[in-house]
Amino acid sequence: MSVHAALEELGRFRAHHTRVSQEVFEKGSLVLQKNGHKKTGDEGWDFLEQLALAAIDIGRLDVADRCLEQLSSQFPGSPRVDCLTGIRLEASESAEKALKYYGELLEVDPTNAAVWKRRISVLRRMGQVDKAVSELSQYLDTFYTDVEGWLELADIYASCNQYEYSLKSLSHTLLLSPQNPIYVLQSAETAYTAGDLPLALKMFLMVIDMTDEDDTGSLTESTPFGITVRAWYGVKLCTRRMSQNARLVTTSASNTSPPKHVDLLDELATERLRVAYSSTGQRGAIAQGREVVFAWVAST
């Protein structure tokens, strides 16, 4: 592969936030060896950062150090380079040393969000969940609009089986990004796990409403696909449990109104899942589990 072709491919990886470390390292090493990045202007620095991260991922710290040396020389005192240096430190030194390094950087610049998030990541990896939650909560008080931060907090709570707190964290994510069906689905599944079935059902239906008309191609628009199918699974799970235990219809920590016509929703979910797994054409691979799904939706 030529240097030009390698740079183009690496640029596409950056644009799409694709993390394929081995491939990035192989292509990036070719560019670095021939100094091809020096002819690309400012993009050359983005390339060095990309290659450094990939090299750290696969354990080639010598290459990461070469990239960091050039970046540090060009951008002395850069918060971004400081953070990258910390990631390099994490790969070869103790977690305590990395925490100390990040702490020193935050004393100089407490607004360095990237360093703050790396510190939280190290605390979580060390098993210091309480400290991680405390620091992440402080971080979000300062950087409220960081959706990734709220998702991280929700994930920490979920990993500790504190699903109600996880759901509260996700509610901030929905406020910041209400049009993202992935976040709505995550909230629905968390509500289901927390035992708030009325809320879970409501949110699964919201996902369906947001995504059901996105299907195009050889299938009819009424055929569920992708995330919509997953949401119909959620509806089926909720309505089945509600049918088996009437108390769950009105049990809601969020005070969500009880759903109407649970039986009809259950029938609709069954029909939608049957349609999804009966599909043929360019998306017919989903039909591979047809017999298992049909048996499941038919069971009581």
N, C-alpha and C positions, 0 to 999 in steps of 0.2 A: 504493500500500500504506500502511496506517495504521502509526503508530509501535508500537502494541501488537502488531500482526501481525508487524512486523519484529523486534521483541524476542523474540517467541516462536520465530520461525524461527532467529534467531541463537543462542538458548538450545539449540535442538535440535542445531545445528552443534557447539556446545561439548560437549554431552553425548555426542555420537558421534565427537568428535575429527575432524570433517570439515573439511578445509582447502580451501575454495573461495574464494580471496582476493578475486576480483573481485566475487562475489556478496555476501560479507561486507562489503566496502567500500561497495557501493551501498546495502545495507540499513542498515549502520552509520552512513553519512553522514547519512541521513535522520533517524535517532535523535539523532545528535549535534547536528545543526542545530536540532532542536526541543527539545534538552535532555531528551529522554525518559528517558534513563538515570538522571537524578537522582531519579526517582520510583520506582525499583526497589530501593532499599536497597543491600545489599552486592553484589547481582548487577550493579549498575552499574559497579563496579570491574572485575569480570570482563569485562564488555562492553568497557570502555576498553582493556584489555589485548588482547582479541581483535581489536578494530578497529585498534589500533596495529600489530600483527603483519601484518594484511592490508594495511594502507596501506604498510608497508615492502616487502611482497612486490611490490606493483604500482608502487612508485616514488613514491607520494604522501607524501613525507616531511613535508610541511606538516601534514597531518592526523595523522600519527604523533606529531609534536611537540606538537600540541594535547592529544592523549591523555596523553602522557608528562608534560606540565606539570601536568595534574590529578592524575595518579597520584603524582608526586613530591611535590606539595603535601600530599596526603592521607597518604602513607606515606614520609616522609623517611628515608633510610637503609635502606629495605627491600631485602634481597638480591634479591628477585624483580624489583623495579623497576630495580635496578642492572643486572641481566642484560638486561632489555628495553632499557635505555639502550645497553648494549653492542651489541646486535643492530642498533639504530638507527645506532650509530657505524660498524658494519661496512658499512652501506649507502652511506656517503658519504665515509668516510676510508680510509686505507691499512690493509692487514692488520697492518702493524707497529704502527700506532697502537692498533688494537683489541687486539693482544696485550699492549701495555703497559698499557692500561686494565684488562684482565682480570687481569694480573699484580698490579697494585696492589690490586685487590679481594681477590685470594687472599692477599696478605700480611696484610690485615686479618682475613679470615675464610677460612682454608684448608679449611673444611668446606662451602663454598658449592658444592654439586655442580653446579648449573646453570651457573655461571660456569666451572667447571673443564671441563665438557663443551663449552662454547662455545670455549674456548681450544684445546681439542684439535681441534675442527672447523676453526678458522682455520689451525692448523698443517698439517692435512691439505690444506686448500685451497691453501696456499702450496707444496705439494709436499714439505714437510719431514716425510716419512713416518716416519723414524727417531725424530724428536722426538715425533711424534704417538703412536707406539706406546709410547714410554717413558713419556709422561705418562698415557696411557690405562691402562697397566699399573699405574702408581702409584695412579691413581684407583681401579682395581678392587681394589687391595690394601686401600683404605679403605672402598670401597662395593661389597663383593663381591656383594651381592644385586641389583645393577643389571643386569637382563637386557639392556636396550638397550645398555649398555656392552660386554657380552660380544659381542653381535651386531655392534656397530661394530668391535670388535677383529678378529672373524672376517672381516668384510668387507674391512678393510684388508689383512689377510694374503692373502685371496683375490685382491685387486686386484694384489698383487705376485707372484701365482702360488705362494705359499707355502701350499699347500692342507693340508699336514699340521698346520701351526701353526693354520690356520683351523679345522680339525677339532677341535683341542685346545680352542680357545676355545669352540666350539659345545658341547663336552662339559660345560662349566660351565653353559651355558644349559639343557641338558637336566636337569642336577641341580637347577636352580632352578625349572624349569617343565616337569616330565616329562610332563604330560598334554596339551601343546600339539603337535598333529600337524604344524603348520607347521614348527616347529623340528626335529622328527625328520626331516621331508622334506628340509629344508635340509642337515642333517647327512648324510643318505643321498646326496644329490647331490654334496656336497663329498667324501665318501669315494669315490664313483665317479670323480670328477675326479682325486683323489689316487692312484687305481689300486688302492685296497683294495676289491676287488669283493666278497669274502665279507662284510665289514662293511656295504658299501652294500646288498647284497641283504638282509641281515638287517634293516636299518633300513627299507628300502622295505616289507618284509613287516610290520614294526611299524606303519607308517603305515596300511596296509590294514586291519590288525587293529583299529586305533583308530577308523577312519572308515567301514568298509564297511557298518555297520548304521545309519549316520546318515541314509540316504536315506529320504525319505517322500514322499508325494504319489501321482501316478497311476502311477509306475513300481513294479515289484516291488522288494522289498528286496535282491534279488540282483543288481540292475543297478548297476554302478559309475558314479559321477558325481563331478565336481569333482576334489578333491585325490586321491581314490582312483584315478581314471583316471591321473593323473600318476604315482602310485606304481606302478601296473601297467606303465606305460611303463618305469619304472626297473627293475622286475623283468625285463622282456623284454630290455632292454639288457644287464643283467648276465648273464643266462643265455645270451644269444646269444654274448657275448664268451667266456664260460666254455666253451661248446660248441666254439668255434673254437680256443681255446687252453687246454688242460687245465692248464697251469702256473698260470693265473690263479685256479683253484679253490682252490689252497693258498697263494697269495701274499697275505699279509695283514700289514701293518705293525702292526696292532692285535692280532695273534694270534687273530683270530676263527676259530672252528672252520669247517672247510670245509663248505659246504652239501651236504645229501644230495638225491639225486634231482633233479639240475639239469635233466635232460630233461623230467621231469614238471612242474617249475615253469615251464619254458619253454612247454609245451603249455597249462598253466593260464593263463599270462599272455596267450597268443594268444587263448584262448577268451574271457577277460574283456574284452579290448580289442574283440574282435568284437561281444560283447554290448553294450558301451557305445556303439559306433558303429552299432548296429542299432536303437537305441532310438527310439521314437516317443512322441508325447504332449507334455506341457507342457515336457519337457526334450529334445525331439527335435532341437534346433539342433545338438547335438554330432555328429549323424549327417551333417553337411554334408561332412566330410572322409572319409566312409566308404571310398570307392574307394582313396584314397591310403593310408589306414591298413591296409586289407585287403591291399594289395599289399606294404606294408612288413612286416607280420607274417608273410606267406607267404614272403618272400625268405629266403635263407640267407646 
